[in-house]
Structure formats: C-alpha cells, structure tokens
Amino acid sequence: MKLRFIWIGKTKRAAMKDLIADYLERTRRFARVDLVELRDCSAAVNDVKQIVESEGKEILSRIESDPVVVALDERGRELDSIKLAEFMEKHRLAGTKQITFVLGGHCGLSDAVRKRADFALALSQMTLTHEMARVVLTEQIYRAFTIIHDLPYQR
C-alpha cells in the first residue's frame, strides 16, 4: 500500500519538520510514503474564498485518480487510534493501492475537495496549528501500523 500526504505550504518550524520526517521514515517500514507540499496561496491573495478555491483546484488536480482520499476536516469524524488502525487495515486487506491524506491551508478546504473525499477525519475538537496537525497525523498513522503489527510502540 502507498500513503500519500498532500498539504498546503511547507513546514517551517525545524522541530516540527524533524518530527514529521521521523514519523514518515518510520512509516516507510510498512508502506510506501509520498509527501506533496503545495504552494500556499494566502500570501498572494487576500480574498479567503479565492484562496480556498485556488488551493482546492490544485489539490483536486493531484487527487483526481486516487482510490481513497481522506480529508482532514474539523467537521469530520474523530477516530481513536484503534479505529484508525482498523480503517487502515481494512483498506490494506481490501487491496487498496493508495490512501491519500489531504490537509488544506489556513483558510480550510474547498467544498469540492470535501465532496471528493471518501472520508473526512477530524484529529481533535481542539484547534491545532497546521504544522501540529501534520505531526499528529503522521504520528497516528505510524501508531496505526504498530497497532496492526502488534509492536510495542503503542503500549
């Protein structure tokens, strides 16, 4: 199985960048991993709606043929670590070739991206910075694989 992470903007804080890289590298023991960082449109445009639509079009151009798309969205469903592991394992056993996780920019995801997604995942009811959300997501994906393979990390 291949995992693809698509998000808007680069991770700027070195500590966060290092954590993300570490969890992605750990995850590579279990799946192929691809990271796509798209350009943040908010610096060039002041209109929030235009930013969301522009970023949405860019995201959609990258996910149009992906078999399973998970959009991270505050309105999505919260899963505990076990349920996330079950979600991942269900797709692995079903022969899903790729799962793509999408995180929008600071202004959020477009309705078109939400509609394209097969599942909307909320990491927490609390507000997280985008960089922190990336760390939490990559850690939880790694944790899911350790749960699936009954490794001591999750205990």
C-alpha positions in Angstrom: 0.0 0.0 0.0 1.1 3.5 -0.7 0.3 6.5 1.5 0.3 10.0 0.1 0.2 13.1 2.2 -0.8 16.3 0.4 -0.8 19.6 2.3 -0.7 23.3 1.6 2.6 25.1 2.4 5.9 23.9 3.8 6.5 23.0 7.4 8.7 25.9 8.6 9.5 25.1 12.2 12.6 22.8 12.3 11.3 20.8 15.3 8.0 20.0 13.6 9.7 19.3 10.3 12.0 16.8 12.1 9.1 15.1 13.8 7.2 14.7 10.6 10.2 13.4 8.8 10.9 10.9 11.6 7.3 9.5 11.6 7.2 9.3 7.8 10.5 7.4 7.8 9.2 5.0 10.5 6.0 4.5 8.5 8.1 3.5 5.4 8.8 0.2 7.2 5.1 -0.6 6.5 4.1 1.3 3.3 5.5 3.4 0.6 5.1 7.1 1.5 4.9 10.2 -0.7 4.7 13.8 0.6 3.4 16.6 -1.6 3.6 20.1 -0.3 1.6 22.5 -2.4 2.1 26.3 -2.7 0.3 28.4 -0.1 -1.9 30.9 -2.0 -2.7 33.1 1.0 0.5 35.2 0.6 -0.6 36.2 -3.0 -4.3 36.8 -2.4 -6.3 38.5 0.3 -9.8 37.0 -0.6 -10.4 34.0 1.6 -12.9 32.4 -0.8 -10.5 32.8 -3.7 -7.6 31.3 -1.6 -9.7 28.2 -0.7 -10.9 27.8 -4.3 -7.4 28.1 -5.8 -5.9 25.7 -3.3 -8.8 23.4 -3.8 -8.3 23.2 -7.6 -4.6 22.5 -7.0 -5.4 19.7 -4.5 -8.1 18.2 -6.9 -5.6 18.2 -9.7 -3.4 16.0 -7.6 -6.0 13.5 -6.3 -8.4 13.0 -9.2 -7.4 9.4 -9.8 -6.5 8.4 -6.2 -8.6 5.4 -5.0 -9.1 6.6 -1.4 -8.9 10.2 -0.2 -9.1 11.2 3.4 -9.7 14.9 4.0 -8.7 16.3 7.4 -11.5 18.5 8.4 -12.7 19.8 11.7 -16.2 18.7 10.7 -15.0 15.2 10.1 -15.3 12.1 12.2 -13.0 11.6 15.1 -11.4 8.2 15.4 -9.3 6.8 18.3 -6.0 5.1 17.4 -7.5 1.7 17.3 -10.3 2.7 14.9 -7.7 4.4 12.7 -5.7 1.2 12.7 -8.8 -0.7 11.8 -9.5 1.8 8.9 -6.0 1.4 7.6 -6.1 -2.4 7.9 -9.5 -2.7 6.2 -8.1 -0.9 3.2 -4.9 -2.9 3.2 -6.8 -6.2 3.3 -9.2 -4.9 0.6 -6.2 -4.4 -1.7 -6.4 -0.6 -1.7 -3.4 0.6 -3.6 -3.2 4.1 -2.1 -4.7 6.2 0.6 -4.2 10.0 0.2 -4.5 12.2 3.3 -5.3 15.9 2.4 -4.8 18.9 4.7 -6.0 22.2 3.5 -4.4 25.6 4.0 -5.0 28.1 6.8 -8.3 29.1 5.2 -9.6 25.5 5.1 -10.7 23.0 2.4 -12.9 23.8 -0.5 -16.3 22.2 -0.8 -15.1 20.5 -3.9 -12.3 18.8 -2.0 -14.6 17.8 0.8 -17.1 16.3 -1.8 -14.2 14.4 -3.5 -13.0 12.9 -0.2 -14.1 9.4 0.7 -13.7 10.1 4.4 -13.5 13.2 6.5 -11.2 12.8 9.5 -11.1 15.2 12.5 -7.9 15.0 14.5 -9.4 16.7 17.5 -12.2 19.1 18.6 -9.3 21.4 19.7 -7.8 23.8 17.3 -4.3 22.7 16.1 -1.8 24.7 14.1 -1.4 23.2 10.6 2.1 22.1 11.5 1.0 20.5 14.7 -1.8 18.7 12.7 0.8 17.3 10.4 2.8 16.0 13.3 -0.3 14.4 14.9 -1.4 12.9 11.6 1.9 11.3 10.8 2.4 10.0 14.3 -1.1 8.5 14.4 -0.5 6.8 11.0 2.7 5.3 12.3 0.9 4.3 15.5 -1.8 2.6 13.4 0.8 0.4 11.8 2.3 -0.5 15.1 -1.1 -1.5 16.4 -1.8 -3.6 13.2 1.6 -5.3 13.6 1.3 -5.6 17.4 4.5 -3.7 18.0 5.4 -2.3 21.5 5.2 1.4 20.4 1.5 1.8 21.1 1.6 0.1 24.5 
